[in-house]
Amino acid sequence: MAVENPKPRCALIVEDEYEFQQCLQNALDQIRSLWRVQTFSRGYDATHFISNFSGDLDVALVDLGLPDTSGSVVIEKIRAHFPMTPILVVTTHISRKSLVSALRAGANGYVSKDATSAELAINIEHILGGRSPISPAIIGDIINDIVGIKQSTHDPSEKLSKREIELLERISQGLSYAKCAHEMGLQLSTIHSYSRALFQKLGVNSKVQAVLEAQKFGIKARR
């Protein structure tokens, strides 16, 4: 008697960094060998797919910092078409405002891009099992955000995470993003995500502006 092949499960990845797309794919493969994965770098491409997809969607992995729209818009579209699909947010950092927005849109859990492939796999397994995982690093971001609001600090550097400060110190030293990634033991895509978060928190648009802001608040180049 022939053994029936197991049916592939369907996963949606919405993430603009190619390297991290591969990390998420590897994490899925650690859980189950047969996946049919739909991957999009832009949010509106993902929402178009969701609107026209008629099959089962077993899990969605969504970055909040997409180039064309907020990840919350994608999450809201997924939830409207697939009410029971577990949605895991993958992000470098998250503010209280972004957390509330993603929750209201329908997110079930949050995992940091600092996570290893094995940690990503565990979090995906948890969300498939009906749990709501959240990375400790993201909890720290939320606490820092709340404390920052209460203190009304005028020093934006106080809102930076340890990793963001490490990156800023290396940028101040004149290192390229590739060199920063090597020294910090991170992927280049993760460094780019940290850089975007760093610029947003400091209210700047370039490395030079970030370095000047760092000097203003006493953050110096690493020696």
Backbone as JSON Lines, residues from 0, in Angstrom:
{"i":0,"aa":"M","n":[0.84,-1.2,0.0],"ca":[0.0,0.0,0.0],"c":[0.88,1.25,0.0]}
{"i":1,"aa":"A","n":[0.61,2.14,-0.93],"ca":[1.42,3.36,-1.05],"c":[1.17,4.3,0.12]}
{"i":2,"aa":"V","n":[2.25,4.91,0.59],"ca":[2.14,5.88,1.68],"c":[1.87,7.25,1.09]}
{"i":3,"aa":"E","n":[0.82,7.89,1.56],"ca":[0.45,9.21,1.05],"c":[1.43,10.26,1.54]}
{"i":4,"aa":"N","n":[1.93,11.07,0.62],"ca":[2.86,12.13,1.0],"c":[2.14,13.2,1.81]}
{"i":5,"aa":"P","n":[2.79,13.71,2.87],"ca":[2.15,14.76,3.68],"c":[1.96,16.03,2.86]}
{"i":6,"aa":"K","n":[0.87,16.72,3.13],"ca":[0.56,17.94,2.4],"c":[1.43,19.09,2.92]}
{"i":7,"aa":"P","n":[2.06,19.85,2.03],"ca":[2.86,20.99,2.49],"c":[1.98,22.02,3.19]}
{"i":8,"aa":"R","n":[2.54,22.65,4.21],"ca":[1.84,23.74,4.87],"c":[2.27,25.05,4.22]}
{"i":9,"aa":"C","n":[1.42,26.05,4.33],"ca":[1.68,27.33,3.65],"c":[2.12,28.39,4.66]}
{"i":10,"aa":"A","n":[3.22,29.07,4.36],"ca":[3.72,30.16,5.19],"c":[3.87,31.42,4.35]}
{"i":11,"aa":"L","n":[3.61,32.55,4.98],"ca":[3.8,33.85,4.34],"c":[4.9,34.6,5.07]}
{"i":12,"aa":"I","n":[5.92,35.04,4.33],"ca":[7.0,35.85,4.89],"c":[6.94,37.23,4.24]}
{"i":13,"aa":"V","n":[6.83,38.26,5.07],"ca":[6.83,39.64,4.57],"c":[7.99,40.35,5.25]}
{"i":14,"aa":"E","n":[9.09,40.47,4.55],"ca":[10.36,40.95,5.11],"c":[11.21,41.51,3.97]}
{"i":15,"aa":"D","n":[11.72,42.74,4.14],"ca":[12.43,43.38,3.03],"c":[13.92,43.05,2.96]}
{"i":16,"aa":"E","n":[14.49,42.44,3.99],"ca":[15.9,42.08,3.98],"c":[16.06,40.64,3.5]}
{"i":17,"aa":"Y","n":[16.76,40.45,2.38],"ca":[16.88,39.11,1.78],"c":[17.53,38.12,2.75]}
{"i":18,"aa":"E","n":[18.59,38.55,3.44],"ca":[19.29,37.64,4.34],"c":[18.37,37.14,5.45]}
{"i":19,"aa":"F","n":[17.52,38.03,5.96],"ca":[16.63,37.6,7.04],"c":[15.48,36.77,6.5]}
{"i":20,"aa":"Q","n":[15.1,36.99,5.24],"ca":[14.13,36.1,4.61],"c":[14.65,34.66,4.66]}
{"i":21,"aa":"Q","n":[15.95,34.5,4.36],"ca":[16.56,33.17,4.37],"c":[16.6,32.6,5.78]}
{"i":22,"aa":"C","n":[16.85,33.45,6.78],"ca":[16.84,33.0,8.17],"c":[15.47,32.44,8.56]}
{"i":23,"aa":"L","n":[14.43,33.14,8.15],"ca":[13.07,32.7,8.46],"c":[12.74,31.4,7.73]}
{"i":24,"aa":"Q","n":[13.19,31.29,6.49],"ca":[12.98,30.05,5.73],"c":[13.69,28.89,6.42]}
{"i":25,"aa":"N","n":[14.92,29.12,6.88],"ca":[15.68,28.07,7.58],"c":[14.98,27.66,8.87]}
{"i":26,"aa":"A","n":[14.41,28.64,9.57],"ca":[13.7,28.34,10.81],"c":[12.47,27.48,10.53]}
{"i":27,"aa":"L","n":[11.76,27.78,9.46],"ca":[10.6,26.97,9.08],"c":[11.02,25.54,8.75]}
{"i":28,"aa":"D","n":[12.15,25.41,8.04],"ca":[12.63,24.09,7.65],"c":[13.03,23.24,8.85]}
{"i":29,"aa":"Q","n":[13.43,23.91,9.94],"ca":[13.79,23.16,11.15],"c":[12.57,22.53,11.81]}
{"i":30,"aa":"I","n":[11.41,23.13,11.57],"ca":[10.17,22.64,12.17],"c":[9.54,21.54,11.32]}
{"i":31,"aa":"R","n":[9.57,21.75,10.02],"ca":[8.88,20.84,9.09],"c":[9.57,20.95,7.74]}
{"i":32,"aa":"S","n":[9.74,19.82,7.08],"ca":[10.48,19.83,5.82],"c":[9.65,20.33,4.64]}
{"i":33,"aa":"L","n":[8.34,20.18,4.71],"ca":[7.5,20.55,3.58],"c":[6.72,21.84,3.85]}
{"i":34,"aa":"W","n":[7.2,22.91,3.26],"ca":[6.52,24.21,3.35],"c":[6.34,24.78,1.96]}
{"i":35,"aa":"R","n":[5.24,25.4,1.73],"ca":[5.05,26.21,0.53],"c":[5.1,27.66,1.0]}
{"i":36,"aa":"V","n":[6.2,28.33,0.71],"ca":[6.45,29.65,1.28],"c":[6.26,30.74,0.23]}
{"i":37,"aa":"Q","n":[5.45,31.73,0.57],"ca":[5.26,32.92,-0.25],"c":[6.02,34.06,0.42]}
{"i":38,"aa":"T","n":[6.98,34.65,-0.28],"ca":[7.84,35.67,0.31],"c":[7.69,36.99,-0.44]}
{"i":39,"aa":"F","n":[7.54,38.07,0.33],"ca":[7.4,39.4,-0.27],"c":[8.28,40.39,0.48]}
{"i":40,"aa":"S","n":[8.89,41.3,-0.28],"ca":[9.73,42.35,0.3],"c":[8.95,43.63,0.55]}
{"i":41,"aa":"R","n":[7.83,43.77,-0.14],"ca":[7.02,44.99,-0.02],"c":[5.64,44.65,0.5]}
{"i":42,"aa":"G","n":[5.14,45.52,1.38],"ca":[3.87,45.26,2.02],"c":[2.69,45.2,1.08]}
{"i":43,"aa":"Y","n":[2.65,46.13,0.11],"ca":[1.5,46.17,-0.79],"c":[1.45,44.96,-1.72]}
{"i":44,"aa":"D","n":[2.62,44.41,-2.07],"ca":[2.63,43.17,-2.85],"c":[2.03,42.03,-2.03]}
{"i":45,"aa":"A","n":[2.35,42.03,-0.74],"ca":[1.82,40.99,0.15],"c":[0.31,41.12,0.31]}
{"i":46,"aa":"T","n":[-0.18,42.36,0.47],"ca":[-1.63,42.54,0.65],"c":[-2.39,42.15,-0.62]}
{"i":47,"aa":"H","n":[-1.79,42.39,-1.78],"ca":[-2.43,41.98,-3.04],"c":[-2.53,40.46,-3.1]}
{"i":48,"aa":"F","n":[-1.45,39.78,-2.71],"ca":[-1.46,38.32,-2.69],"c":[-2.53,37.8,-1.73]}
{"i":49,"aa":"I","n":[-2.58,38.39,-0.53],"ca":[-3.54,37.94,0.49],"c":[-4.97,38.08,-0.02]}
{"i":50,"aa":"S","n":[-5.26,39.18,-0.69],"ca":[-6.62,39.43,-1.19],"c":[-7.05,38.4,-2.23]}
{"i":51,"aa":"N","n":[-6.08,37.81,-2.93],"ca":[-6.41,36.9,-4.03],"c":[-6.09,35.43,-3.73]}
{"i":52,"aa":"F","n":[-5.56,35.16,-2.54],"ca":[-5.18,33.79,-2.19],"c":[-6.37,33.05,-1.61]}
{"i":53,"aa":"S","n":[-6.65,31.88,-2.14],"ca":[-7.84,31.13,-1.72],"c":[-7.52,29.87,-0.93]}
{"i":54,"aa":"G","n":[-6.22,29.58,-0.72],"ca":[-5.85,28.38,0.01],"c":[-5.79,28.6,1.51]}
{"i":55,"aa":"D","n":[-5.2,27.63,2.21],"ca":[-5.0,27.76,3.66],"c":[-3.68,28.46,3.93]}
{"i":56,"aa":"L","n":[-3.68,29.35,4.9],"ca":[-2.46,30.03,5.33],"c":[-2.18,29.62,6.77]}
{"i":57,"aa":"D","n":[-1.1,28.85,6.97],"ca":[-0.84,28.25,8.27],"c":[-0.1,29.17,9.23]}
{"i":58,"aa":"V","n":[0.73,30.06,8.71],"ca":[1.44,31.0,9.58],"c":[1.93,32.18,8.74]}
{"i":59,"aa":"A","n":[2.0,33.35,9.37],"ca":[2.52,34.55,8.7],"c":[3.61,35.17,9.57]}
{"i":60,"aa":"L","n":[4.74,35.51,8.95],"ca":[5.88,36.12,9.62],"c":[6.08,37.5,9.0]}
{"i":61,"aa":"V","n":[5.85,38.55,9.78],"ca":[5.76,39.9,9.22],"c":[6.7,40.87,9.92]}
{"i":62,"aa":"D","n":[7.5,41.58,9.13],"ca":[8.34,42.66,9.65],"c":[7.51,43.94,9.71]}
{"i":63,"aa":"L","n":[7.68,44.73,10.75],"ca":[6.93,45.99,10.85],"c":[7.54,47.09,10.0]}
{"i":64,"aa":"G","n":[8.87,47.07,9.81],"ca":[9.56,48.15,9.1],"c":[9.72,47.89,7.63]}
{"i":65,"aa":"L","n":[8.62,47.88,6.89],"ca":[8.65,47.63,5.45],"c":[8.9,48.93,4.69]}
{"i":66,"aa":"P","n":[9.43,48.85,3.46],"ca":[9.8,50.08,2.74],"c":[8.63,50.9,2.23]}
{"i":67,"aa":"D","n":[7.45,50.26,2.05],"ca":[6.35,50.99,1.42],"c":[5.15,51.23,2.34]}
{"i":68,"aa":"T","n":[5.04,50.47,3.42],"ca":[3.92,50.65,4.33],"c":[4.25,49.99,5.66]}
{"i":69,"aa":"S","n":[3.42,50.22,6.65],"ca":[3.64,49.6,7.96],"c":[3.27,48.12,7.92]}
{"i":70,"aa":"G","n":[4.02,47.32,8.67],"ca":[3.68,45.91,8.77],"c":[2.3,45.7,9.37]}
{"i":71,"aa":"S","n":[1.83,46.66,10.16],"ca":[0.49,46.55,10.76],"c":[-0.6,46.54,9.7]}
{"i":72,"aa":"V","n":[-0.36,47.23,8.58],"ca":[-1.32,47.22,7.48],"c":[-1.43,45.81,6.9]}
{"i":73,"aa":"V","n":[-0.28,45.15,6.76],"ca":[-0.26,43.78,6.25],"c":[-0.95,42.84,7.23]}
{"i":74,"aa":"I","n":[-0.65,43.01,8.52],"ca":[-1.26,42.17,9.56],"c":[-2.78,42.3,9.55]}
{"i":75,"aa":"E","n":[-3.25,43.53,9.41],"ca":[-4.69,43.78,9.38],"c":[-5.35,43.08,8.19]}
{"i":76,"aa":"K","n":[-4.67,43.09,7.05],"ca":[-5.2,42.44,5.85],"c":[-5.23,40.91,6.04]}
{"i":77,"aa":"I","n":[-4.16,40.37,6.62],"ca":[-4.13,38.92,6.89],"c":[-5.27,38.53,7.81]}
{"i":78,"aa":"R","n":[-5.44,39.29,8.88],"ca":[-6.47,38.96,9.87],"c":[-7.87,39.04,9.26]}
{"i":79,"aa":"A","n":[-8.08,39.98,8.34],"ca":[-9.4,40.12,7.71],"c":[-9.74,38.92,6.83]}
{"i":80,"aa":"H","n":[-8.72,38.36,6.16],"ca":[-8.96,37.25,5.24],"c":[-8.73,35.88,5.88]}
{"i":81,"aa":"F","n":[-7.89,35.84,6.91],"ca":[-7.56,34.57,7.56],"c":[-7.64,34.75,9.08]}
{"i":82,"aa":"P","n":[-8.84,34.74,9.63],"ca":[-9.04,35.05,11.05],"c":[-8.28,34.14,12.02]}
{"i":83,"aa":"M","n":[-8.0,32.9,11.61],"ca":[-7.38,31.93,12.51],"c":[-5.87,31.77,12.3]}
{"i":84,"aa":"T","n":[-5.3,32.44,11.32],"ca":[-3.88,32.28,11.03],"c":[-3.02,32.96,12.1]}
{"i":85,"aa":"P","n":[-2.07,32.22,12.71],"ca":[-1.17,32.86,13.68],"c":[-0.19,33.79,12.97]}
{"i":86,"aa":"I","n":[0.0,34.98,13.54],"ca":[0.87,35.99,12.94],"c":[1.98,36.35,13.92]}
{"i":87,"aa":"L","n":[3.22,36.15,13.48],"ca":[4.39,36.46,14.3],"c":[5.11,37.67,13.73]}
{"i":88,"aa":"V","n":[5.25,38.71,14.54],"ca":[5.99,39.9,14.13],"c":[7.48,39.65,14.34]}
{"i":89,"aa":"V","n":[8.28,39.96,13.33],"ca":[9.74,39.88,13.44],"c":[10.29,41.29,13.26]}
{"i":90,"aa":"T","n":[11.01,41.78,14.25],"ca":[11.42,43.18,14.2],"c":[12.7,43.41,14.98]}
{"i":91,"aa":"T","n":[13.39,44.5,14.66],"ca":[14.62,44.85,15.36],"c":[14.3,45.47,16.71]}
{"i":92,"aa":"H","n":[13.39,46.4,16.73],"ca":[12.94,47.01,17.98],"c":[11.5,47.41,17.79]}
{"i":93,"aa":"I","n":[10.81,47.64,18.89],"ca":[9.4,48.01,18.78],"c":[9.06,48.99,19.9]}
{"i":94,"aa":"S","n":[8.36,50.05,19.56],"ca":[7.92,51.02,20.56],"c":[6.56,50.59,21.09]}
{"i":95,"aa":"R","n":[6.16,51.21,22.18],"ca":[4.85,50.89,22.74],"c":[3.74,51.18,21.72]}
{"i":96,"aa":"K","n":[3.88,52.29,20.98],"ca":[2.88,52.65,19.98],"c":[2.79,51.59,18.89]}
{"i":97,"aa":"S","n":[3.96,51.13,18.41],"ca":[3.97,50.1,17.36],"c":[3.4,48.79,17.87]}
{"i":98,"aa":"L","n":[3.7,48.46,19.13],"ca":[3.18,47.24,19.74],"c":[1.66,47.25,19.77]}
{"i":99,"aa":"V","n":[1.1,48.36,20.25],"ca":[-0.36,48.48,20.34],"c":[-0.98,48.41,18.95]}
{"i":100,"aa":"S","n":[-0.35,49.08,17.97],"ca":[-0.86,49.08,16.6],"c":[-0.88,47.67,16.03]}
{"i":101,"aa":"A","n":[0.22,46.92,16.23],"ca":[0.29,45.56,15.7],"c":[-0.7,44.63,16.41]}
{"i":102,"aa":"L","n":[-0.86,44.82,17.72],"ca":[-1.82,44.01,18.48],"c":[-3.25,44.25,17.99]}
{"i":103,"aa":"R","n":[-3.58,45.51,17.81],"ca":[-4.92,45.84,17.33],"c":[-5.16,45.3,15.93]}
{"i":104,"aa":"A","n":[-4.1,45.25,15.13],"ca":[-4.23,44.73,13.77],"c":[-4.42,43.22,13.76]}
{"i":105,"aa":"G","n":[-3.92,42.54,14.82],"ca":[-4.13,41.1,14.9],"c":[-2.91,40.24,15.12]}
{"i":106,"aa":"A","n":[-1.76,40.84,15.49],"ca":[-0.54,40.06,15.73],"c":[-0.71,39.18,16.97]}
{"i":107,"aa":"N","n":[-0.04,38.01,16.95],"ca":[-0.12,37.07,18.07],"c":[1.16,36.98,18.89]}
{"i":108,"aa":"G","n":[2.3,37.38,18.31],"ca":[3.56,37.27,19.02],"c":[4.63,38.13,18.38]}
{"i":109,"aa":"Y","n":[5.76,38.27,19.09],"ca":[6.83,39.16,18.64],"c":[8.17,38.49,18.89]}
{"i":110,"aa":"V","n":[9.04,38.52,17.89],"ca":[10.38,37.96,18.06],"c":[11.39,38.95,17.49]}
{"i":111,"aa":"S","n":[12.51,39.09,18.19],"ca":[13.56,40.02,17.77],"c":[14.4,39.42,16.66]}
{"i":112,"aa":"K","n":[14.91,40.27,15.77],"ca":[15.8,39.82,14.71],"c":[17.17,39.41,15.25]}
{"i":113,"aa":"D","n":[17.42,39.67,16.52],"ca":[18.65,39.19,17.15],"c":[18.6,37.69,17.4]}
{"i":114,"aa":"A","n":[17.42,37.1,17.32],"ca":[17.25,35.68,17.64],"c":[18.02,34.81,16.66]}
{"i":115,"aa":"T","n":[18.53,33.69,17.16],"ca":[19.19,32.71,16.29],"c":[18.14,31.96,15.49]}
{"i":116,"aa":"S","n":[18.61,31.2,14.5],"ca":[17.69,30.4,13.69],"c":[16.92,29.41,14.56]}
{"i":117,"aa":"A","n":[17.62,28.82,15.53],"ca":[16.96,27.86,16.44],"c":[15.9,28.55,17.29]}
{"i":118,"aa":"E","n":[16.22,29.77,17.77],"ca":[15.25,30.52,18.58],"c":[14.05,30.94,17.74]}
{"i":119,"aa":"L","n":[14.3,31.32,16.49],"ca":[13.19,31.65,15.6],"c":[12.28,30.45,15.41]}
{"i":120,"aa":"A","n":[12.9,29.27,15.22],"ca":[12.12,28.04,15.02],"c":[11.25,27.74,16.24]}
{"i":121,"aa":"I","n":[11.82,27.92,17.44],"ca":[11.07,27.67,18.67],"c":[9.87,28.61,18.77]}
{"i":122,"aa":"N","n":[10.09,29.89,18.45],"ca":[9.0,30.87,18.52],"c":[7.92,30.58,17.48]}
{"i":123,"aa":"I","n":[8.32,30.13,16.3],"ca":[7.33,29.78,15.28],"c":[6.53,28.55,15.73]}
{"i":124,"aa":"E","n":[7.23,27.58,16.32],"ca":[6.53,26.4,16.86],"c":[5.52,26.81,17.92]}
{"i":125,"aa":"H","n":[5.92,27.72,18.8],"ca":[5.03,28.18,19.86],"c":[3.78,28.84,19.3]}
{"i":126,"aa":"I","n":[3.97,29.68,18.29],"ca":[2.81,30.4,17.75],"c":[1.91,29.45,16.97]}
{"i":127,"aa":"L","n":[2.5,28.43,16.34],"ca":[1.68,27.41,15.66],"c":[0.89,26.59,16.68]}
{"i":128,"aa":"G","n":[1.43,26.5,17.9],"ca":[0.75,25.75,18.95],"c":[-0.24,26.57,19.75]}
{"i":129,"aa":"G","n":[-0.47,27.81,19.33],"ca":[-1.47,28.63,20.0],"c":[-0.94,29.53,21.09]}
{"i":130,"aa":"R","n":[0.38,29.56,21.27],"ca":[0.96,30.43,22.29],"c":[1.27,31.8,21.7]}
{"i":131,"aa":"S","n":[1.64,32.75,22.57],"ca":[1.94,34.12,22.13],"c":[3.35,34.5,22.59]}
{"i":132,"aa":"P","n":[4.37,34.06,21.85],"ca":[5.75,34.33,22.27],"c":[6.13,35.79,22.12]}
{"i":133,"aa":"I","n":[7.05,36.24,22.97],"ca":[7.6,37.59,22.85],"c":[9.04,37.56,23.35]}
{"i":134,"aa":"S","n":[9.96,38.07,22.55],"ca":[11.38,38.05,22.89],"c":[11.67,38.97,24.07]}
{"i":135,"aa":"P","n":[12.58,38.56,24.97],"ca":[12.99,39.43,26.08],"c":[13.5,40.79,25.61]}
{"i":136,"aa":"A","n":[14.21,40.81,24.46],"ca":[14.74,42.07,23.94],"c":[13.62,43.05,23.62]}
{"i":137,"aa":"I","n":[12.5,42.53,23.13],"ca":[11.37,43.38,22.78],"c":[10.68,43.89,24.05]}
{"i":138,"aa":"I","n":[10.6,43.03,25.07],"ca":[10.05,43.48,26.35],"c":[10.88,44.64,26.88]}
{"i":139,"aa":"G","n":[12.21,44.52,26.73],"ca":[13.1,45.6,27.17],"c":[12.83,46.89,26.42]}
{"i":140,"aa":"D","n":[12.59,46.79,25.1],"ca":[12.27,47.97,24.3],"c":[11.02,48.67,24.81]}
{"i":141,"aa":"I","n":[10.0,47.87,25.14],"ca":[8.73,48.44,25.6],"c":[8.92,49.13,26.94]}
{"i":142,"aa":"I","n":[9.66,48.48,27.85],"ca":[9.91,49.08,29.16],"c":[10.68,50.38,29.01]}
{"i":143,"aa":"N","n":[11.71,50.37,28.16],"ca":[12.5,51.59,27.94],"c":[11.65,52.7,27.35]}
{"i":144,"aa":"D","n":[10.73,52.32,26.46],"ca":[9.86,53.31,25.84],"c":[8.94,53.95,26.87]}
{"i":145,"aa":"I","n":[8.36,53.11,27.75],"ca":[7.46,53.62,28.78],"c":[8.21,54.5,29.77]}
{"i":146,"aa":"V","n":[9.38,54.03,30.2],"ca":[10.19,54.81,31.14],"c":[10.61,56.13,30.51]}
{"i":147,"aa":"G","n":[10.96,56.09,29.22],"ca":[11.37,57.31,28.53],"c":[10.26,58.33,28.48]}
{"i":148,"aa":"I","n":[9.02,57.86,28.29],"ca":[7.87,58.77,28.27],"c":[7.66,59.4,29.64]}
{"i":149,"aa":"K","n":[7.78,58.57,30.7],"ca":[7.56,59.08,32.05],"c":[8.61,60.09,32.45]}
{"i":150,"aa":"Q","n":[9.86,59.85,32.01],"ca":[10.95,60.73,32.41],"c":[11.02,61.99,31.54]}
{"i":151,"aa":"S","n":[10.39,61.94,30.35],"ca":[10.42,63.06,29.41],"c":[11.84,63.57,29.2]}
{"i":152,"aa":"T","n":[12.76,62.65,28.98],"ca":[14.15,63.02,28.83],"c":[14.38,63.82,27.55]}
{"i":153,"aa":"H","n":[15.35,64.74,27.62],"ca":[15.72,65.52,26.44],"c":[16.9,64.88,25.71]}
{"i":154,"aa":"D","n":[17.41,63.79,26.24],"ca":[18.54,63.1,25.64],"c":[18.03,61.87,24.9]}
{"i":155,"aa":"P","n":[17.88,61.93,23.56],"ca":[17.34,60.79,22.82],"c":[18.22,59.56,22.9]}
{"i":156,"aa":"S","n":[19.52,59.74,23.2],"ca":[20.42,58.59,23.26],"c":[20.06,57.65,24.4]}
{"i":157,"aa":"E","n":[19.33,58.14,25.4],"ca":[18.93,57.29,26.52],"c":[17.9,56.24,26.11]}
{"i":158,"aa":"K","n":[17.28,56.44,24.96],"ca":[16.29,55.48,24.46],"c":[16.93,54.38,23.63]}
{"i":159,"aa":"L","n":[18.25,54.48,23.38],"ca":[18.92,53.5,22.54],"c":[19.15,52.2,23.29]}
{"i":160,"aa":"S","n":[19.03,51.09,22.57],"ca":[19.35,49.79,23.16],"c":[20.87,49.62,23.21]}
{"i":161,"aa":"K","n":[21.32,48.6,23.93],"ca":[22.75,48.33,24.03],"c":[23.36,48.1,22.66]}
{"i":162,"aa":"R","n":[22.67,47.33,21.82],"ca":[23.18,47.04,20.48],"c":[23.24,48.3,19.62]}
{"i":163,"aa":"E","n":[22.24,49.17,19.75],"ca":[22.23,50.4,18.97],"c":[23.38,51.31,19.38]}
{"i":164,"aa":"I","n":[23.69,51.34,20.67],"ca":[24.83,52.14,21.14],"c":[26.14,51.55,20.61]}
{"i":165,"aa":"E","n":[26.24,50.22,20.61],"ca":[27.44,49.57,20.06],"c":[27.63,49.94,18.59]}
{"i":166,"aa":"L","n":[26.53,49.93,17.84],"ca":[26.61,50.3,16.42],"c":[27.01,51.76,16.27]}
{"i":167,"aa":"L","n":[26.42,52.63,17.08],"ca":[26.73,54.06,17.0],"c":[28.2,54.33,17.32]}
{"i":168,"aa":"E","n":[28.73,53.61,18.29],"ca":[30.15,53.77,18.63],"c":[31.04,53.39,17.45]}
{"i":169,"aa":"R","n":[30.66,52.35,16.75],"ca":[31.47,51.89,15.61],"c":[31.31,52.83,14.41]}
{"i":170,"aa":"I","n":[30.09,53.34,14.21],"ca":[29.88,54.33,13.15],"c":[30.73,55.57,13.42]}
{"i":171,"aa":"S","n":[30.81,55.96,14.7],"ca":[31.62,57.12,15.08],"c":[33.09,56.9,14.79]}
{"i":172,"aa":"Q","n":[33.49,55.62,14.76],"ca":[34.88,55.27,14.46],"c":[35.14,55.27,12.96]}
{"i":173,"aa":"G","n":[34.07,55.42,12.17],"ca":[34.22,55.46,10.72],"c":[34.11,54.11,10.04]}
{"i":174,"aa":"L","n":[33.63,53.09,10.77],"ca":[33.53,51.75,10.2],"c":[32.35,51.65,9.24]}
{"i":175,"aa":"S","n":[32.51,50.83,8.22],"ca":[31.4,50.55,7.3],"c":[30.39,49.65,7.98]}
{"i":176,"aa":"Y","n":[29.18,49.57,7.41],"ca":[28.17,48.68,7.98],"c":[28.65,47.22,7.93]}
{"i":177,"aa":"A","n":[29.35,46.86,6.86],"ca":[29.85,45.49,6.73],"c":[30.84,45.17,7.85]}
{"i":178,"aa":"K","n":[31.73,46.13,8.16],"ca":[32.71,45.93,9.23],"c":[32.01,45.88,10.59]}
{"i":179,"aa":"C","n":[31.0,46.73,10.76],"ca":[30.22,46.71,12.01],"c":[29.57,45.34,12.21]}
{"i":180,"aa":"A","n":[29.0,44.8,11.13],"ca":[28.35,43.5,11.2],"c":[29.34,42.42,11.61]}
{"i":181,"aa":"H","n":[30.55,42.48,11.04],"ca":[31.59,41.49,11.36],"c":[31.99,41.59,12.83]}
{"i":182,"aa":"E","n":[32.23,42.8,13.31],"ca":[32.69,42.98,14.69],"c":[31.61,42.64,15.7]}
{"i":183,"aa":"M","n":[30.34,42.89,15.35],"ca":[29.25,42.66,16.29],"c":[28.67,41.25,16.17]}
{"i":184,"aa":"G","n":[29.16,40.49,15.18],"ca":[28.69,39.12,15.01],"c":[27.25,39.04,14.54]}
{"i":185,"aa":"L","n":[26.83,40.02,13.73],"ca":[25.46,40.07,13.23],"c":[25.45,40.06,11.71]}
{"i":186,"aa":"Q","n":[24.29,39.77,11.15],"ca":[24.14,39.83,9.71],"c":[24.04,41.28,9.26]}
{"i":187,"aa":"L","n":[24.47,41.54,8.03],"ca":[24.44,42.9,7.5],"c":[23.02,43.44,7.47]}
{"i":188,"aa":"S","n":[22.04,42.58,7.16],"ca":[20.65,43.02,7.12],"c":[20.18,43.49,8.49]}
{"i":189,"aa":"T","n":[20.66,42.82,9.55],"ca":[20.3,43.23,10.91],"c":[20.93,44.57,11.26]}
{"i":190,"aa":"I","n":[22.16,44.79,10.81],"ca":[22.83,46.07,11.03],"c":[22.05,47.2,10.35]}
{"i":191,"aa":"H","n":[21.57,46.95,9.13],"ca":[20.77,47.96,8.43],"c":[19.48,48.27,9.21]}
{"i":192,"aa":"S","n":[18.88,47.24,9.78],"ca":[17.66,47.44,10.57],"c":[17.96,48.26,11.82]}
{"i":193,"aa":"Y","n":[19.08,47.94,12.49],"ca":[19.49,48.72,13.66],"c":[19.75,50.18,13.27]}
{"i":194,"aa":"S","n":[20.36,50.36,12.11],"ca":[20.68,51.71,11.65],"c":[19.41,52.54,11.45]}
{"i":195,"aa":"R","n":[18.4,51.93,10.83],"ca":[17.13,52.64,10.62],"c":[16.5,53.02,11.96]}
{"i":196,"aa":"A","n":[16.53,52.08,12.91],"ca":[15.96,52.35,14.23],"c":[16.75,53.44,14.94]}
{"i":197,"aa":"L","n":[18.07,53.38,14.81],"ca":[18.96,54.36,15.43],"c":[18.68,55.76,14.9]}
{"i":198,"aa":"F","n":[18.6,55.89,13.58],"ca":[18.34,57.19,12.97],"c":[16.98,57.74,13.42]}
{"i":199,"aa":"Q","n":[15.99,56.85,13.5],"ca":[14.65,57.28,13.9],"c":[14.65,57.81,15.33]}
{"i":200,"aa":"K","n":[15.33,57.09,16.23],"ca":[15.35,57.5,17.64],"c":[16.12,58.81,17.84]}
{"i":201,"aa":"L","n":[17.18,59.0,17.06],"ca":[17.98,60.21,17.19],"c":[17.42,61.37,16.39]}
{"i":202,"aa":"G","n":[16.47,61.08,15.5],"ca":[15.89,62.13,14.67],"c":[16.85,62.63,13.61]}
{"i":203,"aa":"V","n":[17.65,61.71,13.03],"ca":[18.64,62.08,12.01],"c":[18.4,61.27,10.74]}
{"i":204,"aa":"N","n":[19.13,61.65,9.67],"ca":[18.94,60.98,8.39],"c":[20.22,60.44,7.77]}
{"i":205,"aa":"S","n":[21.34,60.55,8.48],"ca":[22.61,60.1,7.91],"c":[23.57,59.69,9.01]}
{"i":206,"aa":"K","n":[24.65,58.99,8.61],"ca":[25.69,58.6,9.56],"c":[26.34,59.83,10.19]}
{"i":207,"aa":"V","n":[26.62,60.84,9.36],"ca":[27.29,62.04,9.86],"c":[26.45,62.71,10.94]}
{"i":208,"aa":"Q","n":[25.15,62.85,10.69],"ca":[24.26,63.46,11.68],"c":[24.21,62.61,12.94]}
{"i":209,"aa":"A","n":[24.22,61.28,12.77],"ca":[24.18,60.39,13.93],"c":[25.44,60.55,14.78]}
{"i":210,"aa":"V","n":[26.6,60.68,14.13],"ca":[27.86,60.86,14.85],"c":[27.86,62.17,15.62]}
{"i":211,"aa":"L","n":[27.39,63.24,14.98],"ca":[27.32,64.54,15.65],"c":[26.39,64.49,16.86]}
{"i":212,"aa":"E","n":[25.27,63.79,16.71],"ca":[24.32,63.64,17.81],"c":[24.96,62.82,18.93]}
{"i":213,"aa":"A","n":[25.71,61.8,18.56],"ca":[26.39,60.96,19.55],"c":[27.39,61.77,20.36]}
{"i":214,"aa":"Q","n":[28.16,62.61,19.68],"ca":[29.15,63.44,20.36],"c":[28.48,64.42,21.32]}
{"i":215,"aa":"K","n":[27.32,64.91,20.92],"ca":[26.59,65.86,21.75],"c":[26.23,65.26,23.11]}
{"i":216,"aa":"F","n":[25.92,63.94,23.09],"ca":[25.49,63.28,24.32],"c":[26.55,62.35,24.9]}
{"i":217,"aa":"G","n":[27.8,62.54,24.46],"ca":[28.92,61.85,25.1],"c":[29.16,60.43,24.65]}
{"i":218,"aa":"I","n":[28.57,60.01,23.52],"ca":[28.85,58.67,22.99],"c":[30.02,58.8,22.03]}
{"i":219,"aa":"K","n":[31.12,58.12,22.34],"ca":[32.36,58.3,21.58],"c":[32.7,57.03,20.81]}
{"i":220,"aa":"A","n":[33.65,57.18,19.9],"ca":[34.11,56.05,19.1],"c":[34.77,55.01,19.99]}
{"i":221,"aa":"R","n":[34.6,53.74,19.63],"ca":[35.26,52.65,20.35],"c":[36.76,52.69,20.08]}
{"i":222,"aa":"R","n":[37.53,52.33,21.07],"ca":[39.0,52.3,20.92],"c":[39.5,50.86,20.9]}
